[in-house]
């Protein structure tokens, strides 16, 4: 199964606050194999923006240290696993 996973980063490590990260690692995976990875800079923080932005990039899953309920709901609406 193919997945596109977004991981919020701050200074190269998992960011504890999803909405205020410096970068996202976007990782393409198929089964247990990573097929591609890249770093992208998110747009300036605006409540509710990142779930749509990541959905436009084709993200299927998000791994995060923490995020608010509104962001979780927006990801759920877009069928993105958190």
PDB file of N, CA, C and O in Angstrom:
ATOM      1  N   UNK A   1       0.831  -1.175   0.000  1.00  0.00           N
ATOM      2  CA  UNK A   1       0.000   0.000   0.000  1.00  0.00           C
ATOM      3  C   UNK A   1       0.884   1.250   0.000  1.00  0.00           C
ATOM      4  O   UNK A   1       1.805   1.370   0.808  1.00  0.00           O
ATOM      5  N   UNK A   2       0.595   2.167  -0.906  1.00  0.00           N
ATOM      6  CA  UNK A   2       1.362   3.409  -0.995  1.00  0.00           C
ATOM      7  C   UNK A   2       0.834   4.424   0.006  1.00  0.00           C
ATOM      8  O   UNK A   2      -0.374   4.572   0.191  1.00  0.00           O
ATOM      9  N   UNK A   3       1.770   5.123   0.648  1.00  0.00           N
ATOM     10  CA  UNK A   3       1.423   6.180   1.589  1.00  0.00           C
ATOM     11  C   UNK A   3       2.331   7.373   1.350  1.00  0.00           C
ATOM     12  O   UNK A   3       3.472   7.232   0.911  1.00  0.00           O
ATOM     13  N   UNK A   4       1.801   8.545   1.645  1.00  0.00           N
ATOM     14  CA  UNK A   4       2.599   9.768   1.642  1.00  0.00           C
ATOM     15  C   UNK A   4       2.443  10.345   3.045  1.00  0.00           C
ATOM     16  O   UNK A   4       1.361  10.781   3.436  1.00  0.00           O
ATOM     17  N   UNK A   5       3.540  10.339   3.791  1.00  0.00           N
ATOM     18  CA  UNK A   5       3.518  10.679   5.207  1.00  0.00           C
ATOM     19  C   UNK A   5       4.159  12.046   5.418  1.00  0.00           C
ATOM     20  O   UNK A   5       5.239  12.323   4.897  1.00  0.00           O
ATOM     21  N   UNK A   6       3.477  12.902   6.191  1.00  0.00           N
ATOM     22  CA  UNK A   6       4.018  14.214   6.551  1.00  0.00           C
ATOM     23  C   UNK A   6       4.423  14.191   8.020  1.00  0.00           C
ATOM     24  O   UNK A   6       3.664  13.742   8.879  1.00  0.00           O
ATOM     25  N   UNK A   7       5.637  14.683   8.297  1.00  0.00           N
ATOM     26  CA  UNK A   7       6.139  14.762   9.664  1.00  0.00           C
ATOM     27  C   UNK A   7       6.602  16.197   9.909  1.00  0.00           C
ATOM     28  O   UNK A   7       7.523  16.662   9.238  1.00  0.00           O
ATOM     29  N   UNK A   8       5.983  16.915  10.860  1.00  0.00           N
ATOM     30  CA  UNK A   8       6.403  18.281  11.150  1.00  0.00           C
ATOM     31  C   UNK A   8       7.745  18.287  11.879  1.00  0.00           C
ATOM     32  O   UNK A   8       7.952  17.529  12.827  1.00  0.00           O
ATOM     33  N   UNK A   9       8.651  19.152  11.424  1.00  0.00           N
ATOM     34  CA  UNK A   9       9.998  19.207  11.992  1.00  0.00           C
ATOM     35  C   UNK A   9      10.339  20.606  12.487  1.00  0.00           C
ATOM     36  O   UNK A   9       9.882  21.612  11.945  1.00  0.00           O
ATOM     37  N   UNK A  10      11.153  20.634  13.530  1.00  0.00           N
ATOM     38  CA  UNK A  10      11.772  21.870  13.991  1.00  0.00           C
ATOM     39  C   UNK A  10      13.226  21.535  14.273  1.00  0.00           C
ATOM     40  O   UNK A  10      13.528  20.673  15.098  1.00  0.00           O
ATOM     41  N   UNK A  11      14.118  22.220  13.584  1.00  0.00           N
ATOM     42  CA  UNK A  11      15.554  21.964  13.692  1.00  0.00           C
ATOM     43  C   UNK A  11      15.877  20.491  13.442  1.00  0.00           C
ATOM     44  O   UNK A  11      16.740  19.912  14.101  1.00  0.00           O
ATOM     45  N   UNK A  12      15.169  19.896  12.481  1.00  0.00           N
ATOM     46  CA  UNK A  12      15.461  18.542  12.044  1.00  0.00           C
ATOM     47  C   UNK A  12      14.881  17.423  12.886  1.00  0.00           C
ATOM     48  O   UNK A  12      15.102  16.249  12.586  1.00  0.00           O
ATOM     49  N   UNK A  13      14.134  17.766  13.948  1.00  0.00           N
ATOM     50  CA  UNK A  13      13.520  16.724  14.770  1.00  0.00           C
ATOM     51  C   UNK A  13      12.014  16.954  14.845  1.00  0.00           C
ATOM     52  O   UNK A  13      11.524  18.030  14.504  1.00  0.00           O
ATOM     53  N   UNK A  14      11.287  15.933  15.294  1.00  0.00           N
ATOM     54  CA  UNK A  14       9.836  16.010  15.394  1.00  0.00           C
ATOM     55  C   UNK A  14       9.433  17.228  16.211  1.00  0.00           C
ATOM     56  O   UNK A  14       9.870  17.401  17.348  1.00  0.00           O
ATOM     57  N   UNK A  15       8.599  18.065  15.620  1.00  0.00           N
ATOM     58  CA  UNK A  15       8.129  19.291  16.269  1.00  0.00           C
ATOM     59  C   UNK A  15       6.998  18.949  17.233  1.00  0.00           C
ATOM     60  O   UNK A  15       6.085  18.198  16.890  1.00  0.00           O
ATOM     61  N   UNK A  16       7.065  19.505  18.443  1.00  0.00           N
ATOM     62  CA  UNK A  16       6.041  19.193  19.442  1.00  0.00           C
ATOM     63  C   UNK A  16       4.726  19.909  19.171  1.00  0.00           C
ATOM     64  O   UNK A  16       3.690  19.494  19.690  1.00  0.00           O
ATOM     65  N   UNK A  17       4.739  20.969  18.375  1.00  0.00           N
ATOM     66  CA  UNK A  17       3.501  21.687  18.054  1.00  0.00           C
ATOM     67  C   UNK A  17       3.330  21.712  16.546  1.00  0.00           C
ATOM     68  O   UNK A  17       4.003  22.467  15.844  1.00  0.00           O
ATOM     69  N   UNK A  18       2.438  20.894  16.064  1.00  0.00           N
ATOM     70  CA  UNK A  18       2.202  20.696  14.634  1.00  0.00           C
ATOM     71  C   UNK A  18       2.076  22.005  13.849  1.00  0.00           C
ATOM     72  O   UNK A  18       2.690  22.149  12.792  1.00  0.00           O
ATOM     73  N   UNK A  19       1.292  22.953  14.348  1.00  0.00           N
ATOM     74  CA  UNK A  19       0.987  24.167  13.597  1.00  0.00           C
ATOM     75  C   UNK A  19       2.104  25.176  13.513  1.00  0.00           C
ATOM     76  O   UNK A  19       1.999  26.141  12.757  1.00  0.00           O
ATOM     77  N   UNK A  20       3.177  24.983  14.270  1.00  0.00           N
ATOM     78  CA  UNK A  20       4.256  25.972  14.294  1.00  0.00           C
ATOM     79  C   UNK A  20       5.594  25.385  13.862  1.00  0.00           C
ATOM     80  O   UNK A  20       6.643  25.876  14.280  1.00  0.00           O
ATOM     81  N   UNK A  21       5.576  24.356  13.043  1.00  0.00           N
ATOM     82  CA  UNK A  21       6.826  23.726  12.622  1.00  0.00           C
ATOM     83  C   UNK A  21       7.523  24.565  11.547  1.00  0.00           C
ATOM     84  O   UNK A  21       6.898  25.375  10.863  1.00  0.00           O
ATOM     85  N   UNK A  22       8.839  24.346  11.419  1.00  0.00           N
ATOM     86  CA  UNK A  22       9.641  25.045  10.416  1.00  0.00           C
ATOM     87  C   UNK A  22       9.578  24.359   9.057  1.00  0.00           C
ATOM     88  O   UNK A  22       9.642  25.019   8.019  1.00  0.00           O
ATOM     89  N   UNK A  23       9.454  23.047   9.063  1.00  0.00           N
ATOM     90  CA  UNK A  23       9.454  22.254   7.831  1.00  0.00           C
ATOM     91  C   UNK A  23       8.595  21.014   8.025  1.00  0.00           C
ATOM     92  O   UNK A  23       8.244  20.636   9.142  1.00  0.00           O
ATOM     93  N   UNK A  24       8.274  20.404   6.906  1.00  0.00           N
ATOM     94  CA  UNK A  24       7.658  19.078   6.921  1.00  0.00           C
ATOM     95  C   UNK A  24       8.555  18.142   6.130  1.00  0.00           C
ATOM     96  O   UNK A  24       8.999  18.474   5.031  1.00  0.00           O
ATOM     97  N   UNK A  25       8.818  16.969   6.693  1.00  0.00           N
ATOM     98  CA  UNK A  25       9.394  15.886   5.909  1.00  0.00           C
ATOM     99  C   UNK A  25       8.204  15.205   5.241  1.00  0.00           C
ATOM    100  O   UNK A  25       7.251  14.807   5.912  1.00  0.00           O
ATOM    101  N   UNK A  26       8.261  15.074   3.931  1.00  0.00           N
ATOM    102  CA  UNK A  26       7.229  14.360   3.181  1.00  0.00           C
ATOM    103  C   UNK A  26       7.883  13.081   2.676  1.00  0.00           C
ATOM    104  O   UNK A  26       8.848  13.120   1.912  1.00  0.00           O
ATOM    105  N   UNK A  27       7.351  11.961   3.108  1.00  0.00           N
ATOM    106  CA  UNK A  27       7.956  10.665   2.820  1.00  0.00           C
ATOM    107  C   UNK A  27       6.966   9.803   2.053  1.00  0.00           C
ATOM    108  O   UNK A  27       5.839   9.586   2.500  1.00  0.00           O
ATOM    109  N   UNK A  28       7.393   9.315   0.897  1.00  0.00           N
ATOM    110  CA  UNK A  28       6.601   8.355   0.131  1.00  0.00           C
ATOM    111  C   UNK A  28       7.058   6.961   0.543  1.00  0.00           C
ATOM    112  O   UNK A  28       8.254   6.672   0.568  1.00  0.00           O
ATOM    113  N   UNK A  29       6.107   6.113   0.861  1.00  0.00           N
ATOM    114  CA  UNK A  29       6.434   4.754   1.279  1.00  0.00           C
ATOM    115  C   UNK A  29       5.501   3.770   0.593  1.00  0.00           C
ATOM    116  O   UNK A  29       4.329   4.048   0.339  1.00  0.00           O
ATOM    117  N   UNK A  30       6.071   2.611   0.306  1.00  0.00           N
ATOM    118  CA  UNK A  30       5.280   1.508  -0.233  1.00  0.00           C
ATOM    119  C   UNK A  30       5.640   0.279   0.583  1.00  0.00           C
ATOM    120  O   UNK A  30       6.776  -0.194   0.549  1.00  0.00           O
ATOM    121  N   UNK A  31       4.658  -0.234   1.319  1.00  0.00           N
ATOM    122  CA  UNK A  31       4.954  -1.316   2.254  1.00  0.00           C
ATOM    123  C   UNK A  31       5.911  -0.805   3.316  1.00  0.00           C
ATOM    124  O   UNK A  31       5.639   0.206   3.965  1.00  0.00           O
ATOM    125  N   UNK A  32       7.022  -1.490   3.497  1.00  0.00           N
ATOM    126  CA  UNK A  32       8.022  -1.088   4.492  1.00  0.00           C
ATOM    127  C   UNK A  32       9.171  -0.304   3.876  1.00  0.00           C
ATOM    128  O   UNK A  32      10.154  -0.015   4.559  1.00  0.00           O
ATOM    129  N   UNK A  33       9.067   0.045   2.602  1.00  0.00           N
ATOM    130  CA  UNK A  33      10.162   0.705   1.889  1.00  0.00           C
ATOM    131  C   UNK A  33       9.864   2.182   1.652  1.00  0.00           C
ATOM    132  O   UNK A  33       8.788   2.542   1.175  1.00  0.00           O
ATOM    133  N   UNK A  34      10.836   3.034   1.994  1.00  0.00           N
ATOM    134  CA  UNK A  34      10.742   4.461   1.681  1.00  0.00           C
ATOM    135  C   UNK A  34      11.210   4.637   0.245  1.00  0.00           C
ATOM    136  O   UNK A  34      12.326   4.250  -0.103  1.00  0.00           O
ATOM    137  N   UNK A  35      10.357   5.220  -0.586  1.00  0.00           N
ATOM    138  CA  UNK A  35      10.690   5.373  -1.999  1.00  0.00           C
ATOM    139  C   UNK A  35      11.136   6.789  -2.350  1.00  0.00           C
ATOM    140  O   UNK A  35      11.796   6.996  -3.369  1.00  0.00           O
ATOM    141  N   UNK A  36      10.778   7.774  -1.508  1.00  0.00           N
ATOM    142  CA  UNK A  36      11.165   9.165  -1.780  1.00  0.00           C
ATOM    143  C   UNK A  36      10.966   9.978  -0.517  1.00  0.00           C
ATOM    144  O   UNK A  36      10.018   9.747   0.233  1.00  0.00           O
ATOM    145  N   UNK A  37      11.855  10.930  -0.278  1.00  0.00           N
ATOM    146  CA  UNK A  37      11.633  11.868   0.817  1.00  0.00           C
ATOM    147  C   UNK A  37      12.136  13.249   0.436  1.00  0.00           C
ATOM    148  O   UNK A  37      13.122  13.399  -0.285  1.00  0.00           O
ATOM    149  N   UNK A  38      11.429  14.257   0.940  1.00  0.00           N
ATOM    150  CA  UNK A  38      11.794  15.638   0.671  1.00  0.00           C
ATOM    151  C   UNK A  38      11.391  16.495   1.862  1.00  0.00           C
ATOM    152  O   UNK A  38      10.545  16.099   2.664  1.00  0.00           O
ATOM    153  N   UNK A  39      12.001  17.668   1.974  1.00  0.00           N
ATOM    154  CA  UNK A  39      11.630  18.640   3.002  1.00  0.00           C
ATOM    155  C   UNK A  39      10.938  19.809   2.326  1.00  0.00           C
ATOM    156  O   UNK A  39      11.402  20.300   1.297  1.00  0.00           O
ATOM    157  N   UNK A  40       9.828  20.258   2.903  1.00  0.00           N
ATOM    158  CA  UNK A  40       9.103  21.404   2.357  1.00  0.00           C
ATOM    159  C   UNK A  40       8.821  22.393   3.484  1.00  0.00           C
ATOM    160  O   UNK A  40       8.602  22.009   4.633  1.00  0.00           O
ATOM    161  N   UNK A  41       8.832  23.664   3.129  1.00  0.00           N
ATOM    162  CA  UNK A  41       8.527  24.728   4.080  1.00  0.00           C
ATOM    163  C   UNK A  41       7.043  25.048   3.992  1.00  0.00           C
ATOM    164  O   UNK A  41       6.532  25.320   2.905  1.00  0.00           O
ATOM    165  N   UNK A  42       6.346  25.019   5.125  1.00  0.00           N
ATOM    166  CA  UNK A  42       4.907  25.298   5.093  1.00  0.00           C
ATOM    167  C   UNK A  42       4.629  26.788   4.913  1.00  0.00           C
ATOM    168  O   UNK A  42       5.511  27.618   5.133  1.00  0.00           O
ATOM    169  N   UNK A  43       3.417  27.122   4.518  1.00  0.00           N
ATOM    170  CA  UNK A  43       3.031  28.531   4.452  1.00  0.00           C
ATOM    171  C   UNK A  43       2.987  29.102   5.872  1.00  0.00           C
ATOM    172  O   UNK A  43       2.969  28.342   6.841  1.00  0.00           O
ATOM    173  N   UNK A  44       2.969  30.435   6.004  1.00  0.00           N
ATOM    174  CA  UNK A  44       2.877  31.036   7.343  1.00  0.00           C
ATOM    175  C   UNK A  44       1.672  30.483   8.108  1.00  0.00           C
ATOM    176  O   UNK A  44       0.628  30.188   7.526  1.00  0.00           O
ATOM    177  N   UNK A  45       1.844  30.351   9.430  1.00  0.00           N
ATOM    178  CA  UNK A  45       0.790  29.756  10.263  1.00  0.00           C
ATOM    179  C   UNK A  45      -0.508  30.547  10.172  1.00  0.00           C
ATOM    180  O   UNK A  45      -0.541  31.770  10.310  1.00  0.00           O
ATOM    181  N   UNK A  46      -1.557  29.802   9.939  1.00  0.00           N
ATOM    182  CA  UNK A  46      -2.914  30.342   9.930  1.00  0.00           C
ATOM    183  C   UNK A  46      -3.809  29.184  10.372  1.00  0.00           C
ATOM    184  O   UNK A  46      -3.750  28.108   9.777  1.00  0.00           O
ATOM    185  N   UNK A  47      -4.634  29.379  11.398  1.00  0.00           N
ATOM    186  CA  UNK A  47      -5.455  28.275  11.888  1.00  0.00           C
ATOM    187  C   UNK A  47      -6.256  27.596  10.769  1.00  0.00           C
ATOM    188  O   UNK A  47      -6.933  28.256   9.979  1.00  0.00           O
ATOM    189  N   UNK A  48      -6.160  26.273  10.724  1.00  0.00           N
ATOM    190  CA  UNK A  48      -6.928  25.489   9.758  1.00  0.00           C
ATOM    191  C   UNK A  48      -6.324  25.368   8.373  1.00  0.00           C
ATOM    192  O   UNK A  48      -6.880  24.666   7.528  1.00  0.00           O
ATOM    193  N   UNK A  49      -5.199  26.031   8.110  1.00  0.00           N
ATOM    194  CA  UNK A  49      -4.615  26.044   6.766  1.00  0.00           C
ATOM    195  C   UNK A  49      -3.842  24.762   6.428  1.00  0.00           C
ATOM    196  O   UNK A  49      -3.975  24.235   5.323  1.00  0.00           O
ATOM    197  N   UNK A  50      -3.047  24.265   7.359  1.00  0.00           N
ATOM    198  CA  UNK A  50      -2.135  23.161   7.046  1.00  0.00           C
ATOM    199  C   UNK A  50      -2.819  21.866   6.603  1.00  0.00           C
ATOM    200  O   UNK A  50      -2.300  21.207   5.703  1.00  0.00           O
ATOM    201  N   UNK A  51      -3.944  21.469   7.181  1.00  0.00           N
ATOM    202  CA  UNK A  51      -4.573  20.237   6.683  1.00  0.00           C
ATOM    203  C   UNK A  51      -4.915  20.297   5.188  1.00  0.00           C
ATOM    204  O   UNK A  51      -4.696  19.321   4.471  1.00  0.00           O
ATOM    205  N   UNK A  52      -5.439  21.411   4.717  1.00  0.00           N
ATOM    206  CA  UNK A  52      -5.743  21.558   3.297  1.00  0.00           C
ATOM    207  C   UNK A  52      -4.492  21.598   2.448  1.00  0.00           C
ATOM    208  O   UNK A  52      -4.446  21.003   1.371  1.00  0.00           O
ATOM    209  N   UNK A  53      -3.469  22.301   2.930  1.00  0.00           N
ATOM    210  CA  UNK A  53      -2.196  22.416   2.209  1.00  0.00           C
ATOM    211  C   UNK A  53      -1.557  21.035   2.045  1.00  0.00           C
ATOM    212  O   UNK A  53      -1.078  20.692   0.964  1.00  0.00           O
ATOM    213  N   UNK A  54      -1.553  20.245   3.125  1.00  0.00           N
ATOM    214  CA  UNK A  54      -0.982  18.897   3.037  1.00  0.00           C
ATOM    215  C   UNK A  54      -1.837  17.983   2.165  1.00  0.00           C
ATOM    216  O   UNK A  54      -1.301  17.139   1.447  1.00  0.00           O
ATOM    217  N   UNK A  55      -3.150  18.138   2.218  1.00  0.00           N
ATOM    218  CA  UNK A  55      -4.033  17.346   1.352  1.00  0.00           C
ATOM    219  C   UNK A  55      -3.734  17.630  -0.116  1.00  0.00           C
ATOM    220  O   UNK A  55      -3.729  16.713  -0.937  1.00  0.00           O
ATOM    221  N   UNK A  56      -3.483  18.903  -0.452  1.00  0.00           N
ATOM    222  CA  UNK A  56      -3.143  19.265  -1.839  1.00  0.00           C
ATOM    223  C   UNK A  56      -1.854  18.595  -2.285  1.00  0.00           C
ATOM    224  O   UNK A  56      -1.666  18.355  -3.477  1.00  0.00           O
ATOM    225  N   UNK A  57      -0.969  18.290  -1.353  1.00  0.00           N
ATOM    226  CA  UNK A  57       0.296  17.623  -1.669  1.00  0.00           C
ATOM    227  C   UNK A  57       0.131  16.102  -1.733  1.00  0.00           C
ATOM    228  O   UNK A  57       1.097  15.384  -1.990  1.00  0.00           O
ATOM    229  N   UNK A  58      -1.087  15.612  -1.501  1.00  0.00           N
ATOM    230  CA  UNK A  58      -1.353  14.183  -1.603  1.00  0.00           C
ATOM    231  C   UNK A  58      -1.028  13.385  -0.356  1.00  0.00           C
ATOM    232  O   UNK A  58      -0.937  12.159  -0.410  1.00  0.00           O
ATOM    233  N   UNK A  59      -0.850  14.069   0.774  1.00  0.00           N
ATOM    234  CA  UNK A  59      -0.509  13.385   2.019  1.00  0.00           C
ATOM    235  C   UNK A  59      -1.663  12.473   2.448  1.00  0.00           C
ATOM    236  O   UNK A  59      -2.832  12.856   2.391  1.00  0.00           O
ATOM    237  N   UNK A  60      -1.307  11.257   2.878  1.00  0.00           N
ATOM    238  CA  UNK A  60      -2.301  10.289   3.351  1.00  0.00           C
ATOM    239  C   UNK A  60      -2.246  10.093   4.863  1.00  0.00           C
ATOM    240  O   UNK A  60      -3.221   9.655   5.474  1.00  0.00           O
ATOM    241  N   UNK A  61      -1.092  10.422   5.468  1.00  0.00           N
ATOM    242  CA  UNK A  61      -0.881  10.196   6.896  1.00  0.00           C
ATOM    243  C   UNK A  61      -0.024  11.315   7.480  1.00  0.00           C
ATOM    244  O   UNK A  61       0.845  11.861   6.801  1.00  0.00           O
ATOM    245  N   UNK A  62      -0.277  11.652   8.753  1.00  0.00           N
ATOM    246  CA  UNK A  62       0.526  12.643   9.468  1.00  0.00           C
ATOM    247  C   UNK A  62       0.996  12.016  10.771  1.00  0.00           C
ATOM    248  O   UNK A  62       0.210  11.415  11.503  1.00  0.00           O
ATOM    249  N   UNK A  63       2.289  12.163  11.052  1.00  0.00           N
ATOM    250  CA  UNK A  63       2.849  11.760  12.337  1.00  0.00           C
ATOM    251  C   UNK A  63       3.242  13.051  13.035  1.00  0.00           C
ATOM    252  O   UNK A  63       4.057  13.812  12.514  1.00  0.00           O
ATOM    253  N   UNK A  64       2.672  13.308  14.213  1.00  0.00           N
ATOM    254  CA  UNK A  64       2.922  14.578  14.893  1.00  0.00           C
ATOM    255  C   UNK A  64       3.087  14.364  16.386  1.00  0.00           C
ATOM    256  O   UNK A  64       2.543  13.419  16.958  1.00  0.00           O
ATOM    257  N   UNK A  65       3.853  15.264  17.015  1.00  0.00           N
ATOM    258  CA  UNK A  65       4.032  15.220  18.456  1.00  0.00           C
ATOM    259  C   UNK A  65       2.784  15.662  19.184  1.00  0.00           C
ATOM    260  O   UNK A  65       2.518  15.206  20.296  1.00  0.00           O
ATOM    261  N   UNK A  66       2.021  16.535  18.578  1.00  0.00           N
ATOM    262  CA  UNK A  66       0.788  17.024  19.168  1.00  0.00           C
ATOM    263  C   UNK A  66       0.092  17.977  18.217  1.00  0.00           C
ATOM    264  O   UNK A  66       0.738  18.662  17.424  1.00  0.00           O
ATOM    265  N   UNK A  67      -1.240  18.017  18.302  1.00  0.00           N
ATOM    266  CA  UNK A  67      -2.014  18.963  17.496  1.00  0.00           C
ATOM    267  C   UNK A  67      -3.372  19.147  18.144  1.00  0.00           C
ATOM    268  O   UNK A  67      -3.833  18.302  18.912  1.00  0.00           O
ATOM    269  N   UNK A  68      -4.003  20.261  17.822  1.00  0.00           N
ATOM    270  CA  UNK A  68      -5.307  20.566  18.383  1.00  0.00           C
ATOM    271  C   UNK A  68      -6.422  19.749  17.756  1.00  0.00           C
ATOM    272  O   UNK A  68      -6.264  19.155  16.689  1.00  0.00           O
ATOM    273  N   UNK A  69      -7.548  19.736  18.443  1.00  0.00           N
ATOM    274  CA  UNK A  69      -8.701  18.966  17.973  1.00  0.00           C
ATOM    275  C   UNK A  69      -9.215  19.477  16.635  1.00  0.00           C
ATOM    276  O   UNK A  69      -9.657  18.685  15.803  1.00  0.00           O
ATOM    277  N   UNK A  70      -9.163  20.791  16.413  1.00  0.00           N
ATOM    278  CA  UNK A  70      -9.641  21.334  15.130  1.00  0.00           C
ATOM    279  C   UNK A  70      -8.825  20.773  13.970  1.00  0.00           C
ATOM    280  O   UNK A  70      -9.386  20.370  12.951  1.00  0.00           O
ATOM    281  N   UNK A  71      -7.501  20.745  14.122  1.00  0.00           N
ATOM    282  CA  UNK A  71      -6.648  20.187  13.067  1.00  0.00           C
ATOM    283  C   UNK A  71      -6.968  18.709  12.852  1.00  0.00           C
ATOM    284  O   UNK A  71      -7.050  18.247  11.713  1.00  0.00           O
ATOM    285  N   UNK A  72      -7.147  17.973  13.937  1.00  0.00           N
ATOM    286  CA  UNK A  72      -7.491  16.551  13.816  1.00  0.00           C
ATOM    287  C   UNK A  72      -8.792  16.391  13.038  1.00  0.00           C
ATOM    288  O   UNK A  72      -8.886  15.545  12.149  1.00  0.00           O
ATOM    289  N   UNK A  73      -9.788  17.196  13.370  1.00  0.00           N
ATOM    290  CA  UNK A  73     -11.071  17.127  12.664  1.00  0.00           C
ATOM    291  C   UNK A  73     -10.909  17.450  11.182  1.00  0.00           C
ATOM    292  O   UNK A  73     -11.510  16.787  10.338  1.00  0.00           O
ATOM    293  N   UNK A  74     -10.105  18.460  10.856  1.00  0.00           N
ATOM    294  CA  UNK A  74      -9.888  18.828   9.451  1.00  0.00           C
ATOM    295  C   UNK A  74      -9.178  17.712   8.695  1.00  0.00           C
ATOM    296  O   UNK A  74      -9.499  17.453   7.535  1.00  0.00           O
ATOM    297  N   UNK A  75      -8.221  17.048   9.332  1.00  0.00           N
ATOM    298  CA  UNK A  75      -7.570  15.901   8.692  1.00  0.00           C
ATOM    299  C   UNK A  75      -8.574  14.768   8.490  1.00  0.00           C
ATOM    300  O   UNK A  75      -8.607  14.146   7.427  1.00  0.00           O
ATOM    301  N   UNK A  76      -9.385  14.502   9.500  1.00  0.00           N
ATOM    302  CA  UNK A  76     -10.391  13.445   9.377  1.00  0.00           C
ATOM    303  C   UNK A  76     -11.354  13.723   8.228  1.00  0.00           C
ATOM    304  O   UNK A  76     -11.722  12.804   7.497  1.00  0.00           O
ATOM    305  N   UNK A  77     -11.767  14.979   8.058  1.00  0.00           N
ATOM    306  CA  UNK A  77     -12.655  15.350   6.949  1.00  0.00           C
ATOM    307  C   UNK A  77     -12.015  15.062   5.601  1.00  0.00           C
ATOM    308  O   UNK A  77     -12.709  14.759   4.630  1.00  0.00           O
ATOM    309  N   UNK A  78     -10.698  15.154   5.543  1.00  0.00           N
ATOM    310  CA  UNK A  78      -9.962  14.929   4.292  1.00  0.00           C
ATOM    311  C   UNK A  78      -9.457  13.491   4.169  1.00  0.00           C
ATOM    312  O   UNK A  78      -8.702  13.169   3.251  1.00  0.00           O
ATOM    313  N   UNK A  79      -9.875  12.637   5.090  1.00  0.00           N
ATOM    314  CA  UNK A  79      -9.487  11.213   5.086  1.00  0.00           C
ATOM    315  C   UNK A  79      -7.979  11.029   5.221  1.00  0.00           C
ATOM    316  O   UNK A  79      -7.409  10.097   4.655  1.00  0.00           O
ATOM    317  N   UNK A  80      -7.331  11.929   5.979  1.00  0.00           N
ATOM    318  CA  UNK A  80      -5.904  11.821   6.258  1.00  0.00           C
ATOM    319  C   UNK A  80      -5.753  11.253   7.666  1.00  0.00           C
ATOM    320  O   UNK A  80      -6.319  11.783   8.622  1.00  0.00           O
ATOM    321  N   UNK A  81      -4.990  10.175   7.785  1.00  0.00           N
ATOM    322  CA  UNK A  81      -4.780   9.513   9.076  1.00  0.00           C
ATOM    323  C   UNK A  81      -3.830  10.321   9.947  1.00  0.00           C
ATOM    324  O   UNK A  81      -2.805  10.814   9.476  1.00  0.00           O
ATOM    325  N   UNK A  82      -4.178  10.450  11.221  1.00  0.00           N
ATOM    326  CA  UNK A  82      -3.329  11.171  12.182  1.00  0.00           C
ATOM    327  C   UNK A  82      -2.878  10.191  13.241  1.00  0.00           C
ATOM    328  O   UNK A  82      -2.152  10.567  14.161  1.00  0.00           O
TER     329      UNK A  82
END
